[in-house]
Amino acid sequence: MFFVFGGVRLLRQKGVMVALADETGSVGLSGDGNTEDTSENAGDRMTPFIAATLASIVILIVVSFLFGSSDYYDVGFGAFIVGLVLVLISPQQQGEAFNAMPWSAILLICGVLTYIGVLEEIGTIEYMQNVIAGIGSNLIAALGASYVGGVISAFASTAGILGAAIPLAKPILQDSGLSAVGVVTAIAISSAIVDISPLSTNGALLVANAQGVDERKFFRQLLLWAVGVTLLAPLVAWFVFVVIGIW
């Protein structure tokens, strides 16, 4: 996939950028592959508001790590509190930040995650478990579980979907000669490797932060990548960790 999407060309452009930077000390690579002067960025300095923002992120992470499992603390509400404090510190900067937010990507991810939550709530994952359990061949059932994990994860984050995808292996491993580690590994890899999908969290963040490129074209490229990986990765992971694992 790296070579199909022009990886060699990118490496050559990087080589040119590094060579020019060595000569001038102020050359960067623009979004269209051309070199441009980035010396104006050298004037950027740490401001009190930036420091407060970074400190707030660290505090939120530490508090979430310590009390995230508590019934008295909600990570989302904590993030809102941090945002409110930052607004009060520097209200004049919030308008620009608000306008710069990638709302299209945010709404896309929220909608997809809501849809996945509805599927889990109405019993779709449990239904897939029963379907996989009904397959006569445990080997084919393991392949099906890998594809289910990959397809679902292409529309959501891996961290959120692994808890639903891994239980798919439960009916396969009961009274089965397959390696439990191999089956779970195949499902986990199939679910994780499709995260570049623009319909999942990581892919949407890439689309939202793309600069110097056509956003629609970039979205289509990521979607094409995701389709190819979703079709091939579960098959390869299943063959390597389950089929070869049997041998």
CORNORZI-V733679 format. One record per residue. N is the residue number from 0. RES is the residue in three letters. NEAR is the number of other C-alpha atoms within 8 Angstrom. Layout:
# CORNORZI-V733679
n=N res=RES near=NEAR
n=N res=RES near=NEAR
This chain:
# CORNORZI-V733679
n=0 res=MET near=5
n=1 res=PHE near=6
n=2 res=PHE near=7
n=3 res=VAL near=6
n=4 res=PHE near=6
n=5 res=GLY near=8
n=6 res=GLY near=9
n=7 res=VAL near=7
n=8 res=ARG near=7
n=9 res=LEU near=8
n=10 res=LEU near=8
n=11 res=ARG near=8
n=12 res=GLN near=9
n=13 res=LYS near=9
n=14 res=GLY near=8
n=15 res=VAL near=8
n=16 res=MET near=12
n=17 res=VAL near=8
n=18 res=ALA near=8
n=19 res=LEU near=10
n=20 res=ALA near=11
n=21 res=ASP near=7
n=22 res=GLU near=6
n=23 res=THR near=7
n=24 res=GLY near=7
n=25 res=SER near=8
n=26 res=VAL near=13
n=27 res=GLY near=10
n=28 res=LEU near=10
n=29 res=SER near=9
n=30 res=GLY near=8
n=31 res=ASP near=6
n=32 res=GLY near=7
n=33 res=ASN near=7
n=34 res=THR near=9
n=35 res=GLU near=8
n=36 res=ASP near=8
n=37 res=THR near=9
n=38 res=SER near=7
n=39 res=GLU near=6
n=40 res=ASN near=6
n=41 res=ALA near=6
n=42 res=GLY near=5
n=43 res=ASP near=5
n=44 res=ARG near=4
n=45 res=MET near=6
n=46 res=THR near=6
n=47 res=PRO near=6
n=48 res=PHE near=9
n=49 res=ILE near=8
n=50 res=ALA near=9
n=51 res=ALA near=9
n=52 res=THR near=9
n=53 res=LEU near=8
n=54 res=ALA near=8
n=55 res=SER near=9
n=56 res=ILE near=8
n=57 res=VAL near=8
n=58 res=ILE near=8
n=59 res=LEU near=11
n=60 res=ILE near=8
n=61 res=VAL near=8
n=62 res=VAL near=9
n=63 res=SER near=9
n=64 res=PHE near=7
n=65 res=LEU near=7
n=66 res=PHE near=8
n=67 res=GLY near=10
n=68 res=SER near=6
n=69 res=SER near=7
n=70 res=ASP near=5
n=71 res=TYR near=4
n=72 res=TYR near=10
n=73 res=ASP near=9
n=74 res=VAL near=8
n=75 res=GLY near=6
n=76 res=PHE near=8
n=77 res=GLY near=10
n=78 res=ALA near=9
n=79 res=PHE near=8
n=80 res=ILE near=8
n=81 res=VAL near=10
n=82 res=GLY near=8
n=83 res=LEU near=8
n=84 res=VAL near=8
n=85 res=LEU near=12
n=86 res=VAL near=9
n=87 res=LEU near=7
n=88 res=ILE near=7
n=89 res=SER near=9
n=90 res=PRO near=9
n=91 res=GLN near=5
n=92 res=GLN near=7
n=93 res=GLN near=9
n=94 res=GLY near=8
n=95 res=GLU near=7
n=96 res=ALA near=8
n=97 res=PHE near=7
n=98 res=ASN near=6
n=99 res=ALA near=6
n=100 res=MET near=6
n=101 res=PRO near=8
n=102 res=TRP near=6
n=103 res=SER near=7
n=104 res=ALA near=11
n=105 res=ILE near=9
n=106 res=LEU near=8
n=107 res=LEU near=10
n=108 res=ILE near=13
n=109 res=CYS near=8
n=110 res=GLY near=8
n=111 res=VAL near=12
n=112 res=LEU near=10
n=113 res=THR near=8
n=114 res=TYR near=8
n=115 res=ILE near=11
n=116 res=GLY near=8
n=117 res=VAL near=8
n=118 res=LEU near=10
n=119 res=GLU near=10
n=120 res=GLU near=7
n=121 res=ILE near=6
n=122 res=GLY near=8
n=123 res=THR near=9
n=124 res=ILE near=9
n=125 res=GLU near=8
n=126 res=TYR near=8
n=127 res=MET near=9
n=128 res=GLN near=11
n=129 res=ASN near=8
n=130 res=VAL near=8
n=131 res=ILE near=13
n=132 res=ALA near=10
n=133 res=GLY near=6
n=134 res=ILE near=9
n=135 res=GLY near=6
n=136 res=SER near=6
n=137 res=ASN near=10
n=138 res=LEU near=9
n=139 res=ILE near=8
n=140 res=ALA near=13
n=141 res=ALA near=13
n=142 res=LEU near=11
n=143 res=GLY near=9
n=144 res=ALA near=13
n=145 res=SER near=16
n=146 res=TYR near=14
n=147 res=VAL near=9
n=148 res=GLY near=15
n=149 res=GLY near=16
n=150 res=VAL near=10
n=151 res=ILE near=11
n=152 res=SER near=15
n=153 res=ALA near=16
n=154 res=PHE near=12
n=155 res=ALA near=15
n=156 res=SER near=12
n=157 res=THR near=10
n=158 res=ALA near=6
n=159 res=GLY near=8
n=160 res=ILE near=13
n=161 res=LEU near=11
n=162 res=GLY near=8
n=163 res=ALA near=9
n=164 res=ALA near=14
n=165 res=ILE near=11
n=166 res=PRO near=8
n=167 res=LEU near=12
n=168 res=ALA near=12
n=169 res=LYS near=8
n=170 res=PRO near=9
n=171 res=ILE near=13
n=172 res=LEU near=11
n=173 res=GLN near=6
n=174 res=ASP near=5
n=175 res=SER near=7
n=176 res=GLY near=5
n=177 res=LEU near=11
n=178 res=SER near=10
n=179 res=ALA near=7
n=180 res=VAL near=6
n=181 res=GLY near=11
n=182 res=VAL near=14
n=183 res=VAL near=10
n=184 res=THR near=10
n=185 res=ALA near=14
n=186 res=ILE near=18
n=187 res=ALA near=13
n=188 res=ILE near=11
n=189 res=SER near=16
n=190 res=SER near=19
n=191 res=ALA near=10
n=192 res=ILE near=10
n=193 res=VAL near=13
n=194 res=ASP near=15
n=195 res=ILE near=12
n=196 res=SER near=15
n=197 res=PRO near=14
n=198 res=LEU near=13
n=199 res=SER near=16
n=200 res=THR near=11
n=201 res=ASN near=11
n=202 res=GLY near=13
n=203 res=ALA near=15
n=204 res=LEU near=9
n=205 res=LEU near=9
n=206 res=VAL near=12
n=207 res=ALA near=9
n=208 res=ASN near=7
n=209 res=ALA near=8
n=210 res=GLN near=5
n=211 res=GLY near=7
n=212 res=VAL near=9
n=213 res=ASP near=6
n=214 res=GLU near=8
n=215 res=ARG near=6
n=216 res=LYS near=8
n=217 res=PHE near=10
n=218 res=PHE near=10
n=219 res=ARG near=8
n=220 res=GLN near=8
n=221 res=LEU near=12
n=222 res=LEU near=11
n=223 res=LEU near=8
n=224 res=TRP near=11
n=225 res=ALA near=14
n=226 res=VAL near=8
n=227 res=GLY near=8
n=228 res=VAL near=10
n=229 res=THR near=14
n=230 res=LEU near=9
n=231 res=LEU near=8
n=232 res=ALA near=11
n=233 res=PRO near=16
n=234 res=LEU near=11
n=235 res=VAL near=8
n=236 res=ALA near=14
n=237 res=TRP near=15
n=238 res=PHE near=9
n=239 res=VAL near=9
n=240 res=PHE near=12
n=241 res=VAL near=16
n=242 res=VAL near=10
n=243 res=ILE near=8
n=244 res=GLY near=9
n=245 res=ILE near=7
n=246 res=TRP near=4
